[in-house]
Amino acid sequence: MTNAPSEKNWQKIYEAAVFEPDSAVLLEKIDIAQKAIHMRVRELNEDRTGSDLRERQQLADALRILQSLLTIENKDHRRSGFQARTR
C-alpha cells in the first residue's frame, strides 16, 4: 500500500521551501508546504488499510523543521526591521 504520487508531492513542496534562498518568498513556500503536509496526513488518516509509520514520522519531522524555519525567518525579519529603525 502506497500513495507514491501524494508522498512525492509533499516532499517536493517541502524541499522547495527548505531550500528557498529568497526570504521574500520563503514564508509563502513554508505555508504551501505546511498545507501539503497536512493534506497528506489527512490522506493517511483516511486510509483504512494501515499506513506507513516511517512516512508519518517524516511528516512530523518536516512540520517541526518548517516551524523552526518560520521562527528563524520571523526573528530575522524583526531584527532587520529593528536595525533599520535604529539607523
Jmol script that loads the backbone (N, CA, C; Angstrom):
load data "model"
ATOM      1  N   MET A   1       0.842  -1.174   0.000  1.00  0.00           N
ATOM      2  CA  MET A   1       0.000   0.000   0.000  1.00  0.00           C
ATOM      3  C   MET A   1       0.888   1.237   0.000  1.00  0.00           C
ATOM      4  N   THR A   2       0.740   2.039  -1.028  1.00  0.00           N
ATOM      5  CA  THR A   2       1.448   3.317  -1.030  1.00  0.00           C
ATOM      6  C   THR A   2       0.750   4.295  -1.953  1.00  0.00           C
ATOM      7  N   ASN A   3       0.752   5.525  -1.583  1.00  0.00           N
ATOM      8  CA  ASN A   3       0.243   6.610  -2.413  1.00  0.00           C
ATOM      9  C   ASN A   3       1.448   7.396  -2.900  1.00  0.00           C
ATOM     10  N   ALA A   4       2.279   6.771  -3.704  1.00  0.00           N
ATOM     11  CA  ALA A   4       3.549   7.361  -4.113  1.00  0.00           C
ATOM     12  C   ALA A   4       3.429   8.778  -4.665  1.00  0.00           C
ATOM     13  N   PRO A   5       2.445   9.065  -5.562  1.00  0.00           N
ATOM     14  CA  PRO A   5       2.373  10.447  -6.058  1.00  0.00           C
ATOM     15  C   PRO A   5       2.143  11.468  -4.941  1.00  0.00           C
ATOM     16  N   SER A   6       1.240  11.179  -4.008  1.00  0.00           N
ATOM     17  CA  SER A   6       0.999  12.112  -2.913  1.00  0.00           C
ATOM     18  C   SER A   6       2.224  12.241  -2.028  1.00  0.00           C
ATOM     19  N   GLU A   7       2.854  11.107  -1.755  1.00  0.00           N
ATOM     20  CA  GLU A   7       4.058  11.126  -0.915  1.00  0.00           C
ATOM     21  C   GLU A   7       5.145  11.964  -1.564  1.00  0.00           C
ATOM     22  N   LYS A   8       5.389  11.749  -2.836  1.00  0.00           N
ATOM     23  CA  LYS A   8       6.428  12.514  -3.528  1.00  0.00           C
ATOM     24  C   LYS A   8       6.044  13.992  -3.636  1.00  0.00           C
ATOM     25  N   ASN A   9       4.760  14.267  -3.799  1.00  0.00           N
ATOM     26  CA  ASN A   9       4.291  15.637  -3.945  1.00  0.00           C
ATOM     27  C   ASN A   9       4.629  16.468  -2.709  1.00  0.00           C
ATOM     28  N   TRP A  10       4.265  16.010  -1.528  1.00  0.00           N
ATOM     29  CA  TRP A  10       4.536  16.805  -0.328  1.00  0.00           C
ATOM     30  C   TRP A  10       6.033  16.963  -0.116  1.00  0.00           C
ATOM     31  N   GLN A  11       6.798  15.935  -0.449  1.00  0.00           N
ATOM     32  CA  GLN A  11       8.248  16.010  -0.258  1.00  0.00           C
ATOM     33  C   GLN A  11       8.880  17.059  -1.170  1.00  0.00           C
ATOM     34  N   LYS A  12       8.438  17.123  -2.412  1.00  0.00           N
ATOM     35  CA  LYS A  12       8.979  18.121  -3.342  1.00  0.00           C
ATOM     36  C   LYS A  12       8.630  19.536  -2.896  1.00  0.00           C
ATOM     37  N   ILE A  13       7.403  19.714  -2.453  1.00  0.00           N
ATOM     38  CA  ILE A  13       6.965  21.032  -1.986  1.00  0.00           C
ATOM     39  C   ILE A  13       7.740  21.428  -0.728  1.00  0.00           C
ATOM     40  N   TYR A  14       7.916  20.472   0.165  1.00  0.00           N
ATOM     41  CA  TYR A  14       8.679  20.694   1.404  1.00  0.00           C
ATOM     42  C   TYR A  14      10.122  21.089   1.079  1.00  0.00           C
ATOM     43  N   GLU A  15      10.753  20.340   0.181  1.00  0.00           N
ATOM     44  CA  GLU A  15      12.145  20.634  -0.192  1.00  0.00           C
ATOM     45  C   GLU A  15      12.266  22.012  -0.836  1.00  0.00           C
ATOM     46  N   ALA A  16      11.275  22.401  -1.623  1.00  0.00           N
ATOM     47  CA  ALA A  16      11.307  23.731  -2.247  1.00  0.00           C
ATOM     48  C   ALA A  16      11.298  24.821  -1.176  1.00  0.00           C
ATOM     49  N   ALA A  17      10.567  24.588  -0.095  1.00  0.00           N
ATOM     50  CA  ALA A  17      10.538  25.574   0.990  1.00  0.00           C
ATOM     51  C   ALA A  17      11.848  25.581   1.761  1.00  0.00           C
ATOM     52  N   VAL A  18      12.334  24.408   2.100  1.00  0.00           N
ATOM     53  CA  VAL A  18      13.548  24.304   2.924  1.00  0.00           C
ATOM     54  C   VAL A  18      14.759  24.905   2.218  1.00  0.00           C
ATOM     55  N   PHE A  19      14.822  24.737   0.918  1.00  0.00           N
ATOM     56  CA  PHE A  19      15.998  25.199   0.175  1.00  0.00           C
ATOM     57  C   PHE A  19      15.777  26.535  -0.527  1.00  0.00           C
ATOM     58  N   GLU A  20      14.694  27.232  -0.184  1.00  0.00           N
ATOM     59  CA  GLU A  20      14.409  28.535  -0.798  1.00  0.00           C
ATOM     60  C   GLU A  20      15.389  29.588  -0.279  1.00  0.00           C
ATOM     61  N   PRO A  21      16.205  30.171  -1.163  1.00  0.00           N
ATOM     62  CA  PRO A  21      17.178  31.161  -0.712  1.00  0.00           C
ATOM     63  C   PRO A  21      16.613  32.582  -0.586  1.00  0.00           C
ATOM     64  N   ASP A  22      15.482  32.827  -1.230  1.00  0.00           N
ATOM     65  CA  ASP A  22      14.917  34.176  -1.260  1.00  0.00           C
ATOM     66  C   ASP A  22      13.929  34.356  -0.111  1.00  0.00           C
ATOM     67  N   SER A  23      14.306  35.155   0.861  1.00  0.00           N
ATOM     68  CA  SER A  23      13.442  35.344   2.028  1.00  0.00           C
ATOM     69  C   SER A  23      12.127  36.022   1.665  1.00  0.00           C
ATOM     70  N   ALA A  24      12.070  36.682   0.521  1.00  0.00           N
ATOM     71  CA  ALA A  24      10.840  37.345   0.106  1.00  0.00           C
ATOM     72  C   ALA A  24       9.735  36.346  -0.229  1.00  0.00           C
ATOM     73  N   VAL A  25      10.088  35.140  -0.621  1.00  0.00           N
ATOM     74  CA  VAL A  25       9.083  34.120  -0.962  1.00  0.00           C
ATOM     75  C   VAL A  25       9.098  32.935   0.006  1.00  0.00           C
ATOM     76  N   LEU A  26      10.025  32.938   0.936  1.00  0.00           N
ATOM     77  CA  LEU A  26      10.162  31.807   1.861  1.00  0.00           C
ATOM     78  C   LEU A  26       8.896  31.573   2.677  1.00  0.00           C
ATOM     79  N   LEU A  27       8.313  32.622   3.247  1.00  0.00           N
ATOM     80  CA  LEU A  27       7.124  32.448   4.085  1.00  0.00           C
ATOM     81  C   LEU A  27       5.971  31.825   3.304  1.00  0.00           C
ATOM     82  N   GLU A  28       5.795  32.237   2.070  1.00  0.00           N
ATOM     83  CA  GLU A  28       4.744  31.664   1.231  1.00  0.00           C
ATOM     84  C   GLU A  28       5.011  30.180   0.963  1.00  0.00           C
ATOM     85  N   LYS A  29       6.263  29.842   0.674  1.00  0.00           N
ATOM     86  CA  LYS A  29       6.599  28.441   0.402  1.00  0.00           C
ATOM     87  C   LYS A  29       6.442  27.582   1.656  1.00  0.00           C
ATOM     88  N   ILE A  30       6.755  28.137   2.813  1.00  0.00           N
ATOM     89  CA  ILE A  30       6.555  27.399   4.064  1.00  0.00           C
ATOM     90  C   ILE A  30       5.069  27.118   4.251  1.00  0.00           C
ATOM     91  N   ASP A  31       4.233  28.123   4.016  1.00  0.00           N
ATOM     92  CA  ASP A  31       2.788  27.957   4.156  1.00  0.00           C
ATOM     93  C   ASP A  31       2.267  26.879   3.205  1.00  0.00           C
ATOM     94  N   ILE A  32       2.707  26.904   1.977  1.00  0.00           N
ATOM     95  CA  ILE A  32       2.278  25.915   0.981  1.00  0.00           C
ATOM     96  C   ILE A  32       2.727  24.516   1.400  1.00  0.00           C
ATOM     97  N   ALA A  33       3.951  24.403   1.887  1.00  0.00           N
ATOM     98  CA  ALA A  33       4.474  23.102   2.315  1.00  0.00           C
ATOM     99  C   ALA A  33       3.702  22.569   3.517  1.00  0.00           C
ATOM    100  N   GLN A  34       3.395  23.440   4.474  1.00  0.00           N
ATOM    101  CA  GLN A  34       2.625  23.005   5.645  1.00  0.00           C
ATOM    102  C   GLN A  34       1.255  22.491   5.216  1.00  0.00           C
ATOM    103  N   LYS A  35       0.618  23.165   4.292  1.00  0.00           N
ATOM    104  CA  LYS A  35      -0.696  22.725   3.800  1.00  0.00           C
ATOM    105  C   LYS A  35      -0.598  21.378   3.094  1.00  0.00           C
ATOM    106  N   ALA A  36       0.440  21.189   2.285  1.00  0.00           N
ATOM    107  CA  ALA A  36       0.622  19.913   1.586  1.00  0.00           C
ATOM    108  C   ALA A  36       0.854  18.773   2.582  1.00  0.00           C
ATOM    109  N   ILE A  37       1.621  19.044   3.617  1.00  0.00           N
ATOM    110  CA  ILE A  37       1.894  18.022   4.628  1.00  0.00           C
ATOM    111  C   ILE A  37       0.619  17.679   5.392  1.00  0.00           C
ATOM    112  N   HIS A  38      -0.145  18.687   5.783  1.00  0.00           N
ATOM    113  CA  HIS A  38      -1.400  18.426   6.493  1.00  0.00           C
ATOM    114  C   HIS A  38      -2.378  17.637   5.609  1.00  0.00           C
ATOM    115  N   MET A  39      -2.388  17.933   4.315  1.00  0.00           N
ATOM    116  CA  MET A  39      -3.231  17.193   3.383  1.00  0.00           C
ATOM    117  C   MET A  39      -2.805  15.719   3.340  1.00  0.00           C
ATOM    118  N   ARG A  40      -1.512  15.494   3.305  1.00  0.00           N
ATOM    119  CA  ARG A  40      -1.007  14.121   3.273  1.00  0.00           C
ATOM    120  C   ARG A  40      -1.349  13.383   4.578  1.00  0.00           C
ATOM    121  N   VAL A  41      -1.252  14.067   5.705  1.00  0.00           N
ATOM    122  CA  VAL A  41      -1.625  13.457   6.990  1.00  0.00           C
ATOM    123  C   VAL A  41      -3.092  13.041   6.938  1.00  0.00           C
ATOM    124  N   ARG A  42      -3.960  13.912   6.401  1.00  0.00           N
ATOM    125  CA  ARG A  42      -5.384  13.560   6.286  1.00  0.00           C
ATOM    126  C   ARG A  42      -5.575  12.348   5.390  1.00  0.00           C
ATOM    127  N   GLU A  43      -4.831  12.283   4.281  1.00  0.00           N
ATOM    128  CA  GLU A  43      -4.920  11.119   3.398  1.00  0.00           C
ATOM    129  C   GLU A  43      -4.559   9.851   4.160  1.00  0.00           C
ATOM    130  N   LEU A  44      -3.485   9.909   4.923  1.00  0.00           N
ATOM    131  CA  LEU A  44      -3.060   8.738   5.679  1.00  0.00           C
ATOM    132  C   LEU A  44      -4.078   8.373   6.754  1.00  0.00           C
ATOM    133  N   ASN A  45      -4.689   9.360   7.368  1.00  0.00           N
ATOM    134  CA  ASN A  45      -5.694   9.098   8.402  1.00  0.00           C
ATOM    135  C   ASN A  45      -6.945   8.452   7.828  1.00  0.00           C
ATOM    136  N   GLU A  46      -7.262   8.741   6.574  1.00  0.00           N
ATOM    137  CA  GLU A  46      -8.432   8.158   5.916  1.00  0.00           C
ATOM    138  C   GLU A  46      -8.152   6.761   5.375  1.00  0.00           C
ATOM    139  N   ASP A  47      -6.903   6.386   5.303  1.00  0.00           N
ATOM    140  CA  ASP A  47      -6.501   5.083   4.772  1.00  0.00           C
ATOM    141  C   ASP A  47      -6.850   3.998   5.786  1.00  0.00           C
ATOM    142  N   ARG A  48      -7.713   3.093   5.393  1.00  0.00           N
ATOM    143  CA  ARG A  48      -8.173   2.037   6.307  1.00  0.00           C
ATOM    144  C   ARG A  48      -7.294   0.790   6.249  1.00  0.00           C
ATOM    145  N   THR A  49      -6.334   0.733   5.356  1.00  0.00           N
ATOM    146  CA  THR A  49      -5.503  -0.472   5.229  1.00  0.00           C
ATOM    147  C   THR A  49      -4.240  -0.398   6.072  1.00  0.00           C
ATOM    148  N   GLY A  50      -4.076   0.663   6.807  1.00  0.00           N
ATOM    149  CA  GLY A  50      -2.839   0.846   7.575  1.00  0.00           C
ATOM    150  C   GLY A  50      -1.926   1.774   6.805  1.00  0.00           C
ATOM    151  N   SER A  51      -1.108   2.486   7.516  1.00  0.00           N
ATOM    152  CA  SER A  51      -0.259   3.458   6.842  1.00  0.00           C
ATOM    153  C   SER A  51       1.185   3.283   7.258  1.00  0.00           C
ATOM    154  N   ASP A  52       2.020   3.903   6.506  1.00  0.00           N
ATOM    155  CA  ASP A  52       3.455   3.813   6.687  1.00  0.00           C
ATOM    156  C   ASP A  52       3.901   4.644   7.887  1.00  0.00           C
ATOM    157  N   LEU A  53       4.330   3.991   8.936  1.00  0.00           N
ATOM    158  CA  LEU A  53       4.792   4.711  10.132  1.00  0.00           C
ATOM    159  C   LEU A  53       5.994   5.595   9.825  1.00  0.00           C
ATOM    160  N   ARG A  54       6.854   5.129   8.930  1.00  0.00           N
ATOM    161  CA  ARG A  54       8.034   5.925   8.576  1.00  0.00           C
ATOM    162  C   ARG A  54       7.634   7.242   7.921  1.00  0.00           C
ATOM    163  N   GLU A  55       6.655   7.177   7.033  1.00  0.00           N
ATOM    164  CA  GLU A  55       6.204   8.421   6.392  1.00  0.00           C
ATOM    165  C   GLU A  55       5.550   9.349   7.414  1.00  0.00           C
ATOM    166  N   ARG A  56       4.787   8.796   8.335  1.00  0.00           N
ATOM    167  CA  ARG A  56       4.181   9.632   9.379  1.00  0.00           C
ATOM    168  C   ARG A  56       5.260  10.353  10.190  1.00  0.00           C
ATOM    169  N   GLN A  57       6.349   9.659  10.484  1.00  0.00           N
ATOM    170  CA  GLN A  57       7.446  10.286  11.219  1.00  0.00           C
ATOM    171  C   GLN A  57       8.104  11.371  10.368  1.00  0.00           C
ATOM    172  N   GLN A  58       8.260  11.104   9.078  1.00  0.00           N
ATOM    173  CA  GLN A  58       8.839  12.102   8.173  1.00  0.00           C
ATOM    174  C   GLN A  58       7.955  13.347   8.107  1.00  0.00           C
ATOM    175  N   LEU A  59       6.650  13.143   8.076  1.00  0.00           N
ATOM    176  CA  LEU A  59       5.720  14.266   8.050  1.00  0.00           C
ATOM    177  C   LEU A  59       5.843  15.108   9.318  1.00  0.00           C
ATOM    178  N   ALA A  60       5.880  14.433  10.466  1.00  0.00           N
ATOM    179  CA  ALA A  60       6.013  15.148  11.740  1.00  0.00           C
ATOM    180  C   ALA A  60       7.336  15.911  11.793  1.00  0.00           C
ATOM    181  N   ASP A  61       8.409  15.275  11.349  1.00  0.00           N
ATOM    182  CA  ASP A  61       9.721  15.928  11.329  1.00  0.00           C
ATOM    183  C   ASP A  61       9.709  17.144  10.406  1.00  0.00           C
ATOM    184  N   ALA A  62       9.093  16.989   9.239  1.00  0.00           N
ATOM    185  CA  ALA A  62       9.035  18.088   8.268  1.00  0.00           C
ATOM    186  C   ALA A  62       8.274  19.280   8.848  1.00  0.00           C
ATOM    187  N   LEU A  63       7.171  19.011   9.538  1.00  0.00           N
ATOM    188  CA  LEU A  63       6.422  20.109  10.155  1.00  0.00           C
ATOM    189  C   LEU A  63       7.251  20.830  11.212  1.00  0.00           C
ATOM    190  N   ARG A  64       8.007  20.079  12.007  1.00  0.00           N
ATOM    191  CA  ARG A  64       8.863  20.707  13.017  1.00  0.00           C
ATOM    192  C   ARG A  64       9.943  21.571  12.369  1.00  0.00           C
ATOM    193  N   ILE A  65      10.530  21.080  11.303  1.00  0.00           N
ATOM    194  CA  ILE A  65      11.578  21.840  10.613  1.00  0.00           C
ATOM    195  C   ILE A  65      10.995  23.110   9.997  1.00  0.00           C
ATOM    196  N   LEU A  66       9.831  22.995   9.379  1.00  0.00           N
ATOM    197  CA  LEU A  66       9.193  24.183   8.801  1.00  0.00           C
ATOM    198  C   LEU A  66       8.859  25.209   9.877  1.00  0.00           C
ATOM    199  N   GLN A  67       8.393  24.730  11.022  1.00  0.00           N
ATOM    200  CA  GLN A  67       8.091  25.654  12.124  1.00  0.00           C
ATOM    201  C   GLN A  67       9.366  26.351  12.600  1.00  0.00           C
ATOM    202  N   SER A  68      10.468  25.610  12.660  1.00  0.00           N
ATOM    203  CA  SER A  68      11.746  26.214  13.046  1.00  0.00           C
ATOM    204  C   SER A  68      12.184  27.266  12.036  1.00  0.00           C
ATOM    205  N   LEU A  69      12.050  26.956  10.755  1.00  0.00           N
ATOM    206  CA  LEU A  69      12.390  27.932   9.708  1.00  0.00           C
ATOM    207  C   LEU A  69      11.531  29.186   9.841  1.00  0.00           C
ATOM    208  N   LEU A  70      10.258  28.986  10.115  1.00  0.00           N
ATOM    209  CA  LEU A  70       9.349  30.112  10.280  1.00  0.00           C
ATOM    210  C   LEU A  70       9.765  30.980  11.461  1.00  0.00           C
ATOM    211  N   THR A  71      10.130  30.349  12.550  1.00  0.00           N
ATOM    212  CA  THR A  71      10.580  31.076  13.742  1.00  0.00           C
ATOM    213  C   THR A  71      11.846  31.868  13.438  1.00  0.00           C
ATOM    214  N   ILE A  72      12.795  31.241  12.783  1.00  0.00           N
ATOM    215  CA  ILE A  72      14.057  31.909  12.430  1.00  0.00           C
ATOM    216  C   ILE A  72      13.794  33.075  11.484  1.00  0.00           C
ATOM    217  N   GLU A  73      12.968  32.844  10.477  1.00  0.00           N
ATOM    218  CA  GLU A  73      12.672  33.892   9.499  1.00  0.00           C
ATOM    219  C   GLU A  73      11.983  35.074  10.176  1.00  0.00           C
ATOM    220  N   ASN A  74      11.061  34.793  11.079  1.00  0.00           N
ATOM    221  CA  ASN A  74      10.369  35.882  11.788  1.00  0.00           C
ATOM    222  C   ASN A  74      11.331  36.655  12.676  1.00  0.00           C
ATOM    223  N   LYS A  75      12.250  35.973  13.341  1.00  0.00           N
ATOM    224  CA  LYS A  75      13.245  36.663  14.172  1.00  0.00           C
ATOM    225  C   LYS A  75      14.155  37.523  13.305  1.00  0.00           C
ATOM    226  N   ASP A  76      14.608  36.975  12.183  1.00  0.00           N
ATOM    227  CA  ASP A  76      15.471  37.746  11.284  1.00  0.00           C
ATOM    228  C   ASP A  76      14.735  38.971  10.744  1.00  0.00           C
ATOM    229  N   HIS A  77      13.467  38.787  10.419  1.00  0.00           N
ATOM    230  CA  HIS A  77      12.676  39.893   9.889  1.00  0.00           C
ATOM    231  C   HIS A  77      12.515  40.996  10.943  1.00  0.00           C
ATOM    232  N   ARG A  78      12.203  40.602  12.171  1.00  0.00           N
ATOM    233  CA  ARG A  78      12.061  41.593  13.243  1.00  0.00           C
ATOM    234  C   ARG A  78      13.399  42.265  13.520  1.00  0.00           C
ATOM    235  N   ARG A  79      14.478  41.492  13.521  1.00  0.00           N
ATOM    236  CA  ARG A  79      15.800  42.053  13.804  1.00  0.00           C
ATOM    237  C   ARG A  79      16.189  43.051  12.722  1.00  0.00           C
ATOM    238  N   SER A  80      15.955  42.713  11.463  1.00  0.00           N
ATOM    239  CA  SER A  80      16.340  43.643  10.392  1.00  0.00           C
ATOM    240  C   SER A  80      15.462  44.889  10.440  1.00  0.00           C
ATOM    241  N   GLY A  81      14.201  44.772  10.839  1.00  0.00           N
ATOM    242  CA  GLY A  81      13.333  45.936  10.996  1.00  0.00           C
ATOM    243  C   GLY A  81      13.801  46.810  12.128  1.00  0.00           C
ATOM    244  N   PHE A  82      14.241  46.191  13.218  1.00  0.00           N
ATOM    245  CA  PHE A  82      14.759  46.942  14.363  1.00  0.00           C
ATOM    246  C   PHE A  82      16.033  47.684  13.977  1.00  0.00           C
ATOM    247  N   GLN A  83      16.926  47.014  13.251  1.00  0.00           N
ATOM    248  CA  GLN A  83      18.178  47.654  12.841  1.00  0.00           C
ATOM    249  C   GLN A  83      17.905  48.820  11.907  1.00  0.00           C
ATOM    250  N   ALA A  84      16.923  48.687  11.046  1.00  0.00           N
ATOM    251  CA  ALA A  84      16.585  49.770  10.115  1.00  0.00           C
ATOM    252  C   ALA A  84      16.040  50.976  10.872  1.00  0.00           C
ATOM    253  N   ARG A  85      15.283  50.742  11.934  1.00  0.00           N
ATOM    254  CA  ARG A  85      14.721  51.842  12.718  1.00  0.00           C
ATOM    255  C   ARG A  85      15.764  52.532  13.567  1.00  0.00           C
ATOM    256  N   THR A  86      16.837  51.811  13.957  1.00  0.00           N
ATOM    257  CA  THR A  86      17.848  52.405  14.837  1.00  0.00           C
ATOM    258  C   THR A  86      18.943  53.121  14.073  1.00  0.00           C
ATOM    259  N   ARG A  87      18.890  53.089  12.787  1.00  0.00           N
ATOM    260  CA  ARG A  87      19.947  53.749  11.988  1.00  0.00           C
ATOM    261  C   ARG A  87      19.620  55.177  11.730  1.00  0.00           C
TER     262      ARG A  87
END
end "model"
wireframe off; spacefill off
backbone 0.3
color backbone group
